[in-house]
Amino acid sequence: MFGKALERLSVTRKSFVFTADDFARLYEAHAKAVFNYCLFRVGERAKAEDLTADTFERVWRNRHRYDPEQASFTTWLFTIARHLVIDELRRHSQRTFVALDEQQPGEKPLPEKQIEQAERLSQLRLLLQTLPDHEHELLVLKFGIGMSNQQIGEVLEKSETAVGSAIYRVMQKLRQEWETVYVEKAGS
């Protein structure tokens, strides 16, 4: 998914050189995924746009430092984006969330179904807000960006197995909390 733009670039054993045209192709191939990652993490479109721009600015400025023998381009790119997001979250010491329904276009359900869906999304949002940052980030990378466990492991400097186990535990935790909420709601 991420590597096709990189395949067309000139890579030698110890050096990696890309031109402005190569950079434009890389931007085209990766900008949407970087933006979505930033948006899911910071929750504000304008901040996500700024962080995406900052990410690609750093890529351009530091292009001479990229070593394809150390990491894939995607790993390097998302590591830069991740560090910028972490800095932004630290500056504001709070995390906001994008409404899931804003990200999922589709047909409009009947009004009573819309109300039920809105209630469920609201409850899911509340459950997601209770997650620690590292668990939230795992879910964003996996389900918001669509990265594989191996890619997430490279970005977070963890093994693929550790990532898979952590995602499984977070999903089990959310599932239990979700069922508790709906059991309590049905009982009231």
MODELLER restraints for C-alpha pairs under 7 A, 6 or more apart:
rsr = mdl.restraints
at = mdl.atoms
rsr.add(forms.Gaussian(group=physical.xy_distance, feature=features.Distance(at['CA:2:A'], at['CA:29:A']), mean=6.92, stdev=0.5))
rsr.add(forms.Gaussian(group=physical.xy_distance, feature=features.Distance(at['CA:2:A'], at['CA:30:A']), mean=6.93, stdev=0.5))
rsr.add(forms.Gaussian(group=physical.xy_distance, feature=features.Distance(at['CA:2:A'], at['CA:74:A']), mean=6.55, stdev=0.5))
rsr.add(forms.Gaussian(group=physical.xy_distance, feature=features.Distance(at['CA:5:A'], at['CA:25:A']), mean=6.18, stdev=0.5))
rsr.add(forms.Gaussian(group=physical.xy_distance, feature=features.Distance(at['CA:5:A'], at['CA:26:A']), mean=5.72, stdev=0.5))
rsr.add(forms.Gaussian(group=physical.xy_distance, feature=features.Distance(at['CA:5:A'], at['CA:29:A']), mean=6.33, stdev=0.5))
rsr.add(forms.Gaussian(group=physical.xy_distance, feature=features.Distance(at['CA:6:A'], at['CA:26:A']), mean=6.89, stdev=0.5))
rsr.add(forms.Gaussian(group=physical.xy_distance, feature=features.Distance(at['CA:9:A'], at['CA:18:A']), mean=6.42, stdev=0.5))
rsr.add(forms.Gaussian(group=physical.xy_distance, feature=features.Distance(at['CA:9:A'], at['CA:22:A']), mean=6.53, stdev=0.5))
rsr.add(forms.Gaussian(group=physical.xy_distance, feature=features.Distance(at['CA:10:A'], at['CA:16:A']), mean=6.70, stdev=0.5))
rsr.add(forms.Gaussian(group=physical.xy_distance, feature=features.Distance(at['CA:10:A'], at['CA:17:A']), mean=6.20, stdev=0.5))
rsr.add(forms.Gaussian(group=physical.xy_distance, feature=features.Distance(at['CA:10:A'], at['CA:18:A']), mean=6.81, stdev=0.5))
rsr.add(forms.Gaussian(group=physical.xy_distance, feature=features.Distance(at['CA:11:A'], at['CA:17:A']), mean=6.60, stdev=0.5))
rsr.add(forms.Gaussian(group=physical.xy_distance, feature=features.Distance(at['CA:15:A'], at['CA:67:A']), mean=6.78, stdev=0.5))
rsr.add(forms.Gaussian(group=physical.xy_distance, feature=features.Distance(at['CA:16:A'], at['CA:66:A']), mean=6.79, stdev=0.5))
rsr.add(forms.Gaussian(group=physical.xy_distance, feature=features.Distance(at['CA:16:A'], at['CA:67:A']), mean=6.46, stdev=0.5))
rsr.add(forms.Gaussian(group=physical.xy_distance, feature=features.Distance(at['CA:16:A'], at['CA:68:A']), mean=6.97, stdev=0.5))
rsr.add(forms.Gaussian(group=physical.xy_distance, feature=features.Distance(at['CA:33:A'], at['CA:145:A']), mean=5.93, stdev=0.5))
rsr.add(forms.Gaussian(group=physical.xy_distance, feature=features.Distance(at['CA:34:A'], at['CA:52:A']), mean=6.09, stdev=0.5))
rsr.add(forms.Gaussian(group=physical.xy_distance, feature=features.Distance(at['CA:35:A'], at['CA:48:A']), mean=5.89, stdev=0.5))
rsr.add(forms.Gaussian(group=physical.xy_distance, feature=features.Distance(at['CA:35:A'], at['CA:49:A']), mean=6.39, stdev=0.5))
rsr.add(forms.Gaussian(group=physical.xy_distance, feature=features.Distance(at['CA:35:A'], at['CA:52:A']), mean=5.41, stdev=0.5))
rsr.add(forms.Gaussian(group=physical.xy_distance, feature=features.Distance(at['CA:36:A'], at['CA:144:A']), mean=6.98, stdev=0.5))
rsr.add(forms.Gaussian(group=physical.xy_distance, feature=features.Distance(at['CA:36:A'], at['CA:145:A']), mean=6.53, stdev=0.5))
rsr.add(forms.Gaussian(group=physical.xy_distance, feature=features.Distance(at['CA:37:A'], at['CA:140:A']), mean=6.64, stdev=0.5))
rsr.add(forms.Gaussian(group=physical.xy_distance, feature=features.Distance(at['CA:37:A'], at['CA:141:A']), mean=6.83, stdev=0.5))
rsr.add(forms.Gaussian(group=physical.xy_distance, feature=features.Distance(at['CA:37:A'], at['CA:144:A']), mean=6.73, stdev=0.5))
rsr.add(forms.Gaussian(group=physical.xy_distance, feature=features.Distance(at['CA:37:A'], at['CA:145:A']), mean=5.99, stdev=0.5))
rsr.add(forms.Gaussian(group=physical.xy_distance, feature=features.Distance(at['CA:38:A'], at['CA:48:A']), mean=4.88, stdev=0.5))
rsr.add(forms.Gaussian(group=physical.xy_distance, feature=features.Distance(at['CA:38:A'], at['CA:51:A']), mean=6.69, stdev=0.5))
rsr.add(forms.Gaussian(group=physical.xy_distance, feature=features.Distance(at['CA:38:A'], at['CA:52:A']), mean=6.98, stdev=0.5))
rsr.add(forms.Gaussian(group=physical.xy_distance, feature=features.Distance(at['CA:38:A'], at['CA:85:A']), mean=6.59, stdev=0.5))
rsr.add(forms.Gaussian(group=physical.xy_distance, feature=features.Distance(at['CA:39:A'], at['CA:45:A']), mean=6.01, stdev=0.5))
rsr.add(forms.Gaussian(group=physical.xy_distance, feature=features.Distance(at['CA:39:A'], at['CA:48:A']), mean=4.83, stdev=0.5))
rsr.add(forms.Gaussian(group=physical.xy_distance, feature=features.Distance(at['CA:40:A'], at['CA:97:A']), mean=6.72, stdev=0.5))
rsr.add(forms.Gaussian(group=physical.xy_distance, feature=features.Distance(at['CA:40:A'], at['CA:98:A']), mean=6.29, stdev=0.5))
rsr.add(forms.Gaussian(group=physical.xy_distance, feature=features.Distance(at['CA:40:A'], at['CA:140:A']), mean=6.36, stdev=0.5))
rsr.add(forms.Gaussian(group=physical.xy_distance, feature=features.Distance(at['CA:40:A'], at['CA:144:A']), mean=6.98, stdev=0.5))
rsr.add(forms.Gaussian(group=physical.xy_distance, feature=features.Distance(at['CA:42:A'], at['CA:48:A']), mean=6.76, stdev=0.5))
rsr.add(forms.Gaussian(group=physical.xy_distance, feature=features.Distance(at['CA:42:A'], at['CA:95:A']), mean=6.06, stdev=0.5))
rsr.add(forms.Gaussian(group=physical.xy_distance, feature=features.Distance(at['CA:42:A'], at['CA:96:A']), mean=5.95, stdev=0.5))
rsr.add(forms.Gaussian(group=physical.xy_distance, feature=features.Distance(at['CA:42:A'], at['CA:97:A']), mean=6.98, stdev=0.5))
rsr.add(forms.Gaussian(group=physical.xy_distance, feature=features.Distance(at['CA:43:A'], at['CA:96:A']), mean=4.99, stdev=0.5))
rsr.add(forms.Gaussian(group=physical.xy_distance, feature=features.Distance(at['CA:43:A'], at['CA:97:A']), mean=4.62, stdev=0.5))
rsr.add(forms.Gaussian(group=physical.xy_distance, feature=features.Distance(at['CA:43:A'], at['CA:98:A']), mean=4.84, stdev=0.5))
rsr.add(forms.Gaussian(group=physical.xy_distance, feature=features.Distance(at['CA:51:A'], at['CA:84:A']), mean=6.72, stdev=0.5))
rsr.add(forms.Gaussian(group=physical.xy_distance, feature=features.Distance(at['CA:55:A'], at['CA:80:A']), mean=6.13, stdev=0.5))
rsr.add(forms.Gaussian(group=physical.xy_distance, feature=features.Distance(at['CA:55:A'], at['CA:81:A']), mean=5.34, stdev=0.5))
rsr.add(forms.Gaussian(group=physical.xy_distance, feature=features.Distance(at['CA:75:A'], at['CA:151:A']), mean=6.71, stdev=0.5))
rsr.add(forms.Gaussian(group=physical.xy_distance, feature=features.Distance(at['CA:75:A'], at['CA:154:A']), mean=5.96, stdev=0.5))
rsr.add(forms.Gaussian(group=physical.xy_distance, feature=features.Distance(at['CA:75:A'], at['CA:155:A']), mean=5.25, stdev=0.5))
rsr.add(forms.Gaussian(group=physical.xy_distance, feature=features.Distance(at['CA:78:A'], at['CA:155:A']), mean=6.38, stdev=0.5))
rsr.add(forms.Gaussian(group=physical.xy_distance, feature=features.Distance(at['CA:79:A'], at['CA:155:A']), mean=5.41, stdev=0.5))
rsr.add(forms.Gaussian(group=physical.xy_distance, feature=features.Distance(at['CA:89:A'], at['CA:95:A']), mean=6.66, stdev=0.5))
rsr.add(forms.Gaussian(group=physical.xy_distance, feature=features.Distance(at['CA:100:A'], at['CA:121:A']), mean=6.92, stdev=0.5))
rsr.add(forms.Gaussian(group=physical.xy_distance, feature=features.Distance(at['CA:135:A'], at['CA:170:A']), mean=6.59, stdev=0.5))
rsr.add(forms.Gaussian(group=physical.xy_distance, feature=features.Distance(at['CA:138:A'], at['CA:167:A']), mean=6.62, stdev=0.5))
rsr.add(forms.Gaussian(group=physical.xy_distance, feature=features.Distance(at['CA:141:A'], at['CA:147:A']), mean=5.79, stdev=0.5))
rsr.add(forms.Gaussian(group=physical.xy_distance, feature=features.Distance(at['CA:141:A'], at['CA:152:A']), mean=6.64, stdev=0.5))
rsr.add(forms.Gaussian(group=physical.xy_distance, feature=features.Distance(at['CA:142:A'], at['CA:148:A']), mean=6.63, stdev=0.5))
rsr.add(forms.Gaussian(group=physical.xy_distance, feature=features.Distance(at['CA:149:A'], at['CA:160:A']), mean=5.30, stdev=0.5))
rsr.add(forms.Gaussian(group=physical.xy_distance, feature=features.Distance(at['CA:149:A'], at['CA:163:A']), mean=5.89, stdev=0.5))
rsr.add(forms.Gaussian(group=physical.xy_distance, feature=features.Distance(at['CA:149:A'], at['CA:164:A']), mean=6.06, stdev=0.5))
rsr.add(forms.Gaussian(group=physical.xy_distance, feature=features.Distance(at['CA:150:A'], at['CA:160:A']), mean=4.73, stdev=0.5))
rsr.add(forms.Gaussian(group=physical.xy_distance, feature=features.Distance(at['CA:153:A'], at['CA:159:A']), mean=5.25, stdev=0.5))
rsr.add(forms.Gaussian(group=physical.xy_distance, feature=features.Distance(at['CA:153:A'], at['CA:160:A']), mean=5.23, stdev=0.5))
rsr.add(forms.Gaussian(group=physical.xy_distance, feature=features.Distance(at['CA:153:A'], at['CA:163:A']), mean=6.04, stdev=0.5))
